[in-house]
Amino acid sequence: MAFKGAPVGKGEINSEPIQTKVGTSQTNVFTATSTKVTQGNDGKVNGGLTTLYYSNKPDNYVPAATTKDGGKTWTYLKDSSGKNVLGADAINSLKSGALKNNTQAQIVSSSTKASVPKEDRKNLADSEKNKSNSPTGGDQQGGATNQDIVTALKDVKARTDYERSLVYPIGLQLEYQDCIKFSVLKYSASGLNLDEASRKDRRVSLNGNIPTIVDTKDILTTITLPIPAGISDSNTVDWQSSSLDEITRGLANIAQSTISDGGPAGASAAGKEINNVSQNSAQYKSAAASKFTEAAIGANAGILQRQYGAVINPNMELLFNGPSLRTFGFTFRLSPRSQPEATIVKKIIRYFKQAMSTKRSKATLLLQAPHTFAISYLSANKQHPYLNKFKECALTSCTVNYTPDGNYSTFTDGSMTSYELQLQFQELVPLFDDDYGTDNDNIGF
């Protein structure tokens, strides 16, 4: 699709403009690329400067960013007021989202049309460089992938013909009522590359009113339910207390200096520690004697405590130990009021169960991950501003109580008069500060 106002750089390779949705609000941006290539003495393309042109409508494109390494890193251009031409959402998408993928595709497509040889395109598009480094020649994440494994996983016996959308109750007015929506996604592995450009964006955003993540288009079905009671979130970070007494600190300082900077540095550190000991010889002598005595006998006998009623200062401190993964639990009461609604309830329970099931291939050696879920609270078909957001989740537990009222009760067709559905989810990746962005329009994650 061509848009009016596409840039035409003289002597440059120009792409067709393309429309991309960015940010949680799925704002449309229009971009095109123009690449001025450089060639070696042999005539081969050995690099180029790519300019990304931007507009918020299909005309009036302006230069917004440049790259000299095929889109791995970008230099962002300023407007007349000194602000970045690209907004924060567009910059994030260009780093690791749909805009990055579309821009790479534009560079590759335009250079292909300009008859740039395949082996030279790796010098213009970072995505082609990744392909070039792959032993199988495919567009892979994390380096080499055994092609036999890729082929085997294509034969996975997993259902894909889900009904596109299920809504309970049937009369739920999505234009006016708040709800929770689940999208079932085909799981996509992260790969082995840990750099920012290759990292998958697992944040859930809305495409229209459909929860999704930036790096997937494989939405198998959506399930919409009323927001249940008892919803909550709990953000946790792992901090643990750690001790480093003065004797251990001194030994660690000597060891670290020796390992990092060699023998002379270790000797210098040892000299400083010996001087420190000599200035506090009485304290060090008693403390060291008790510490090494306990080490020698292999027991914590509390020698200092028994003799002097004292302990070696542990210099205790609470230290950051790593992020944590959030978990979420939802309990739904599903009480069908008609035969069509009973059919929908049956499908909803089946879809959750089947989506979370392990997938197996025809070759019995391999098992593939279950489908995952994009979850979002909606208000009037938009992101609910007063409830939390989610990252991509795995459904770790699905419990169905077929007799929640304490007795067995069915309709004439055999459907239970009520079901209680308990779902436990866990996010695939931790939360980070930059996931929240800088706006204050919603609670965030």
C-alpha positions in Angstrom: 0.0 0.0 0.0 1.4 3.4 -1.0 0.7 6.6 0.9 0.8 10.1 -0.5 3.9 12.0 0.5 6.3 9.0 0.7 10.0 10.3 0.6 12.0 9.9 -2.5 15.7 10.3 -1.8 17.9 10.8 -4.9 20.3 7.9 -5.3 18.8 6.1 -2.3 16.9 2.8 -1.9 13.4 3.8 -0.9 10.7 1.6 0.6 6.9 1.7 0.4 5.4 3.3 3.4 3.6 1.1 5.9 1.1 1.6 8.8 2.0 0.2 12.2 0.0 0.2 15.5 2.1 1.2 18.5 1.6 1.4 22.3 -1.2 0.1 24.5 -3.6 2.5 22.8 -2.6 0.9 19.4 -2.0 4.3 17.8 -1.5 4.3 14.0 1.9 5.6 12.8 3.1 5.7 9.2 6.7 5.1 8.3 9.0 4.6 5.3 12.7 4.0 5.0 15.3 5.4 2.7 18.8 3.9 2.6 21.9 5.4 1.1 24.3 2.5 0.5 28.1 2.4 0.5 30.1 0.1 -1.7 33.7 -1.3 -1.5 36.2 -1.3 -4.3 34.8 -4.7 -5.4 31.4 -3.1 -5.9 29.8 -5.0 -3.1 27.4 -3.3 -0.7 29.3 -3.0 2.6 26.9 -0.8 4.6 24.6 2.1 4.5 22.8 4.9 6.3 19.1 4.3 6.7 16.7 7.2 7.5 13.3 6.4 9.0 10.6 8.8 7.9 7.6 9.2 10.1 4.1 10.7 9.9 0.9 10.4 12.0 -1.1 10.3 8.8 -0.5 9.0 5.3 1.4 12.1 4.1 3.9 14.8 5.2 6.7 12.5 6.2 9.6 13.9 8.2 13.0 12.3 9.1 12.6 10.7 12.6 15.6 8.4 13.1 18.8 7.1 11.5 20.8 3.9 11.7 24.2 2.9 10.4 24.1 -0.8 11.6 20.9 -2.0 9.9 18.5 -1.1 12.6 20.3 -2.6 15.6 20.7 0.8 17.1 19.0 4.1 16.2 19.8 7.8 16.5 16.6 9.7 17.2 16.1 13.1 15.5 14.6 16.1 17.1 11.8 18.5 15.9 12.0 22.3 16.0 11.0 22.3 19.7 13.9 19.9 20.7 11.7 16.9 21.3 12.1 13.5 19.6 10.0 13.3 16.4 9.0 9.8 17.5 6.9 9.5 20.6 7.8 7.1 23.5 5.5 4.4 22.2 7.0 4.5 18.7 10.5 4.4 20.1 9.7 1.4 22.3 8.1 -0.3 19.3 11.2 0.5 17.1 13.4 -1.1 19.7 11.6 -4.3 20.2 8.1 -4.3 18.8 6.0 -4.3 15.6 7.7 -1.1 14.3 11.1 -2.8 14.5 9.8 -5.8 12.5 8.1 -3.6 9.9 11.1 -1.4 9.5 13.4 -4.4 9.0 10.9 -5.8 6.4 11.0 -2.4 4.6 14.8 -2.3 4.4 14.9 -5.9 3.1 12.1 -5.5 0.6 13.4 -2.2 -0.8 17.0 -3.6 -1.1 15.7 -6.8 -2.8 13.9 -4.7 -5.3 17.0 -2.7 -5.9 18.8 -6.0 -6.8 21.1 -5.9 -3.8 22.6 -9.5 -3.5 21.3 -11.6 -0.7 24.8 -11.9 0.9 25.1 -8.1 0.9 21.7 -7.4 2.4 23.0 -8.5 5.8 25.0 -5.2 5.8 21.8 -3.2 5.4 19.3 -5.0 7.7 20.1 -6.5 11.1 17.5 -9.2 10.6 19.4 -10.5 7.5 22.6 -10.6 9.6 20.9 -12.9 12.0 19.8 -15.1 9.2 23.3 -15.1 7.8 24.8 -16.3 11.1 22.4 -19.2 11.3 23.7 -22.5 10.2 20.3 -23.4 8.7 19.8 -20.0 7.0 16.5 -19.5 8.8 15.3 -16.4 10.7 16.0 -17.8 14.1 16.4 -16.4 17.6 19.3 -17.6 19.8 21.6 -18.8 17.1 21.7 -22.4 15.7 18.6 -24.5 15.7 18.6 -28.1 14.6 16.4 -28.2 11.5 15.2 -31.7 12.4 13.7 -30.4 15.7 12.0 -27.5 13.8 10.6 -30.0 11.3 9.4 -32.3 14.1 7.7 -29.6 16.0 5.7 -28.7 12.9 4.0 -32.0 13.3 2.7 -31.2 16.7 -0.8 -32.5 17.2 -2.4 -29.4 18.6 -5.9 -28.0 18.0 -6.1 -24.8 16.0 -9.7 -24.7 15.0 -11.1 -23.0 18.0 -14.3 -20.9 17.7 -13.1 -17.3 17.2 -14.9 -15.7 20.2 -16.9 -16.9 23.3 -18.8 -14.5 25.5 -20.6 -15.4 28.8 -23.2 -14.5 29.6 -24.7 -14.1 26.1 -26.2 -10.7 27.0 -22.9 -9.2 28.2 -22.9 -5.6 26.8 -19.2 -5.1 26.0 -19.8 -1.5 24.9 -20.9 -0.5 28.3 -20.0 -3.2 30.9 -16.7 -4.0 32.4 -15.3 -7.4 31.6 -12.1 -9.6 31.6 -11.0 -11.0 28.3 -8.6 -13.9 27.7 -6.8 -14.5 24.3 -5.4 -17.9 23.7 -2.0 -17.5 22.0 0.3 -20.0 20.3 3.4 -20.1 22.5 6.5 -18.5 21.0 9.9 -19.4 22.5 12.2 -16.6 23.6 15.4 -17.9 22.0 18.9 -17.6 23.3 19.7 -14.0 22.3 19.6 -11.8 25.4 20.3 -8.4 23.9 17.5 -5.8 24.0 16.8 -5.9 20.3 16.1 -9.6 20.3 14.2 -9.7 23.6 10.5 -10.6 23.2 8.0 -8.0 24.4 5.6 -10.0 26.6 3.5 -7.0 27.6 -0.2 -7.4 26.9 -1.8 -4.6 24.9 -5.1 -4.3 23.0 -5.5 -4.7 19.3 -8.9 -3.1 18.9 -10.5 -4.8 21.9 -8.5 -8.1 21.7 -5.7 -8.7 24.2 -2.4 -9.6 22.5 1.3 -9.2 22.7 3.4 -7.3 20.2 5.4 -10.3 18.9 2.5 -12.6 18.0 -0.4 -12.6 15.6 -1.4 -16.2 16.4 -4.6 -15.6 18.4 -6.6 -18.8 18.4 -9.7 -17.7 20.3 -10.9 -15.1 22.9 -13.0 -15.8 25.9 -14.9 -12.9 27.6 -16.3 -13.1 31.1 -17.6 -10.7 33.7 -15.0 -9.5 36.1 -15.1 -11.8 39.1 -15.0 -10.9 42.8 -11.8 -11.0 44.8 -9.4 -9.8 42.0 -6.0 -8.6 43.2 -2.4 -8.4 42.2 0.8 -8.7 44.2 4.1 -7.3 43.0 7.1 -8.9 44.8 10.8 -8.5 44.5 13.3 -11.0 46.1 15.4 -9.3 48.7 17.5 -11.4 51.1 19.6 -10.6 54.1 23.3 -11.1 53.8 26.2 -11.0 56.3 29.9 -10.1 55.7 31.9 -10.0 58.9 35.2 -8.1 59.0 37.4 -11.1 58.8 35.6 -12.5 55.8 35.6 -9.1 54.2 39.3 -8.8 54.5 39.9 -12.2 53.0 37.5 -11.4 50.2 39.2 -8.1 49.4 42.5 -9.9 49.1 41.1 -12.6 46.9 39.2 -10.2 44.6 42.2 -8.0 44.1 44.4 -10.9 43.2 41.8 -12.4 40.8 40.9 -9.1 39.2 44.3 -7.3 39.0 47.0 -10.0 39.6 49.5 -10.8 42.3 50.9 -7.3 43.0 47.4 -5.9 43.6 46.6 -8.8 45.9 49.8 -8.3 47.9 48.9 -4.6 48.3 45.4 -5.4 49.5 46.9 -8.0 51.9 49.3 -5.3 53.3 46.4 -2.9 54.0 44.4 -5.7 55.7 47.5 -6.6 57.9 47.9 -3.0 58.8 44.2 -2.8 59.8 44.7 -5.9 61.9 47.7 -4.5 63.7 45.8 -1.4 64.7 43.1 -3.5 66.2 45.2 -6.6 67.2 43.4 -7.5 70.4 40.0 -7.5 68.9 41.1 -9.3 65.7 43.1 -11.9 67.7 40.1 -12.9 69.8 37.6 -12.8 67.0 39.9 -14.7 64.6 40.8 -17.3 67.2 37.1 -18.1 67.9 36.2 -18.1 64.2 39.0 -20.4 63.1 38.5 -22.6 66.2 34.9 -23.2 65.3 36.0 -23.9 61.7 38.5 -26.4 62.9 36.1 -28.4 65.1 33.3 -28.1 62.5 30.8 -26.7 64.9 29.3 -23.4 65.9 30.2 -23.5 69.6 29.6 -19.8 70.3 33.1 -19.4 71.7 32.9 -15.5 71.7 29.5 -15.5 73.2 30.4 -17.9 76.0 33.6 -16.1 76.9 32.7 -12.5 76.4 29.0 -12.3 75.6 29.8 -10.8 72.2 29.6 -11.8 68.5 31.5 -10.7 65.5 29.7 -7.9 63.8 27.9 -9.5 60.9 27.5 -6.2 59.0 24.1 -7.5 57.9 22.4 -5.9 54.9 19.3 -6.6 52.9 20.5 -7.2 49.3 18.5 -7.4 46.0 18.4 -11.1 45.0 16.4 -10.9 41.8 12.9 -10.3 40.4 9.8 -12.5 40.9 7.1 -13.8 38.7 3.5 -12.7 39.5 0.7 -15.2 39.9 -3.1 -14.5 39.5 -6.1 -16.4 40.5 -9.7 -16.1 39.2 -12.8 -17.8 40.3 -15.9 -17.7 38.0 -19.4 -18.9 38.7 -20.9 -20.0 35.5 -24.7 -20.6 35.7 -26.2 -21.1 32.3 -29.8 -19.8 31.9 -30.6 -21.4 28.5 -29.5 -24.2 26.3 -27.3 -22.0 24.0 -25.7 -20.5 27.1 -25.0 -24.0 28.5 -23.2 -24.8 25.2 -21.1 -21.7 25.5 -20.2 -22.6 29.2 -19.2 -26.1 28.1 -16.9 -24.7 25.3 -15.3 -22.1 27.7 -14.3 -24.8 30.2 -13.1 -27.1 27.4 -11.1 -24.4 25.7 -9.3 -23.4 28.9 -8.5 -27.1 29.6 -7.4 -27.9 26.1 -5.3 -24.7 25.6 -3.3 -25.4 28.8 -2.6 -29.0 27.8 0.9 -30.1 26.8 1.3 -30.6 23.0 3.0 -33.7 21.6 4.4 -34.4 18.1 4.2 -37.5 16.0 7.8 -38.2 17.1 7.4 -39.3 20.7 10.8 -37.8 21.7 9.6 -34.2 21.9 6.8 -32.4 23.8 5.9 -28.8 23.0 4.7 -26.1 25.4 1.0 -25.4 25.9 -0.7 -22.3 24.5 -0.4 -19.1 26.6 -2.8 -16.3 27.4 -3.0 -12.6 27.0 -5.3 -11.2 29.7 -6.9 -7.7 30.0 -9.5 -6.0 32.0 -11.8 -3.9 29.7 -14.1 -1.0 30.3 -16.3 0.0 27.4 -14.1 -2.1 25.1 -10.9 -0.2 26.2 -8.1 -0.9 28.6 -9.5 -0.5 32.2 -7.6 2.5 33.6 -8.2 1.6 37.2 -7.2 -2.1 37.2 -3.8 -3.7 36.6 -2.3 -4.8 33.3 -0.7 -8.2 32.6 2.2 -9.7 30.8 1.8 -12.9 28.8 0.7 -15.7 31.2 0.7 -19.5 31.4 -2.3 -21.2 32.8 -0.8 -23.5 35.5 -4.0 -24.8 37.0 -7.6 -25.2 36.0 -10.1 -26.6 38.5 -13.8 -27.2 37.8 -16.3 -27.8 40.6 -19.4 -29.4 38.9 -21.5 -29.2 42.0 -20.7 -25.8 43.6 -24.1 -25.7 45.4 -23.3 -28.9 47.3 -25.7 -31.2 45.3 -25.9 -32.8 41.9 -28.3 -30.8 39.8 -28.8 -30.7 36.0 -31.1 -29.4 33.3 -33.1 -31.8 31.1 -30.3 -31.9 28.5 -27.7 -32.9 31.2 -26.0 -29.6 31.6 -25.0 -28.7 35.2 -27.1 -25.9 36.6 -23.9 -24.2 37.8 -20.2 -24.6 37.5 -17.3 -23.1 39.5 -14.2 -22.5 37.4 -10.9 -21.7 39.2 -8.0 -20.6 37.1 -4.4 -20.0 38.2 -2.1 -18.0 35.9 1.6 -17.1 36.2 3.4 -14.5 34.0 6.2 -15.7 31.8 8.6 -12.9 32.5 9.2 -10.5 35.4 8.1 -6.9 35.6 10.7 -4.1 35.1 10.6 -0.4 35.7 10.5 0.5 32.0 7.4 -1.6 31.4 5.4 1.1 33.1 6.5 3.9 30.8 6.2 7.5 32.0 2.5 8.3 31.6 0.1 8.3 34.6 -3.1 7.5 32.7 -3.5 4.1 34.3 -2.5 2.0 37.2 0.0 0.0 35.1 1.1 -3.5 36.0 
